[in-house]
Amino acid sequence: MSSPNYSEILVQLSTNLQNTLNTFGPSSPQYQAVLQTLRDCIREMERQTVSTDPEMLNFAMQLLNIH
């Protein structure tokens, strides 16, 4: 089984986060769901520290700062 492509996932989450923020606002269930998905993705990346690119993890953490 291959590991997920976190770069692609983070780009998609970034786009979704920005779209839900602009469309529904930061307190909406849609935005909160995407934000939670991002947090879950970061946790998974941290669990797989051996194969995680530090720049990718930094990018993911910067996305959380948008909130």
C-alpha positions as CSV (number, residue, x, y, z in Angstrom):
1,M,0.0,0.0,0.0
2,S,1.4,3.4,-1.0
3,S,1.4,6.3,1.4
4,P,-0.9,9.3,0.6
5,N,0.5,12.2,-1.4
6,Y,0.3,14.8,1.3
7,S,1.4,17.6,-1.1
8,E,-1.7,17.1,-3.2
9,I,-3.9,16.7,-0.1
10,L,-2.7,19.9,1.4
11,V,-3.2,21.8,-1.9
12,Q,-6.8,20.5,-2.0
13,L,-7.4,21.3,1.6
14,S,-5.9,24.8,1.2
15,T,-8.3,25.5,-1.7
16,N,-11.3,24.0,0.1
17,L,-10.4,26.0,3.3
18,Q,-10.3,29.3,1.4
19,N,-13.4,28.5,-0.6
20,T,-15.5,27.6,2.5
21,L,-14.1,30.6,4.3
22,N,-15.1,33.0,1.5
23,T,-18.5,31.3,0.9
24,F,-19.8,30.3,4.3
25,G,-17.5,32.1,6.8
26,P,-15.3,30.9,9.6
27,S,-18.0,29.8,12.0
28,S,-19.8,27.7,9.4
29,P,-20.0,23.9,9.8
30,Q,-18.5,23.6,6.3
31,Y,-15.4,25.6,7.2
32,Q,-15.0,23.8,10.5
33,A,-15.2,20.4,8.8
34,V,-12.5,21.3,6.3
35,L,-10.4,22.8,9.2
36,Q,-10.8,19.5,11.2
37,T,-9.8,17.5,8.1
38,L,-6.6,19.7,7.9
39,R,-5.9,19.0,11.6
40,D,-6.4,15.3,11.1
41,C,-4.1,15.4,8.1
42,I,-1.4,17.1,10.1
43,R,-1.7,14.6,12.9
44,E,-1.3,11.8,10.4
45,M,1.7,13.5,8.8
46,E,3.3,13.8,12.3
47,R,2.7,10.1,13.0
48,Q,4.6,9.3,9.8
49,T,7.6,11.6,10.6
50,V,10.1,9.4,8.8
51,S,8.5,10.0,5.4
52,T,7.2,13.6,6.0
53,D,8.9,16.5,4.2
54,P,9.5,19.3,6.8
55,E,8.5,21.9,4.2
56,M,5.2,20.2,3.6
57,L,4.5,20.0,7.3
58,N,5.4,23.7,7.7
59,F,3.0,24.5,4.9
60,A,0.2,22.6,6.6
61,M,0.9,24.4,9.9
62,Q,0.8,27.8,8.0
63,L,-2.7,26.9,6.8
64,L,-3.9,26.5,10.4
65,N,-2.6,30.1,11.0
66,I,-5.2,31.3,8.4
67,H,-7.9,30.4,10.9
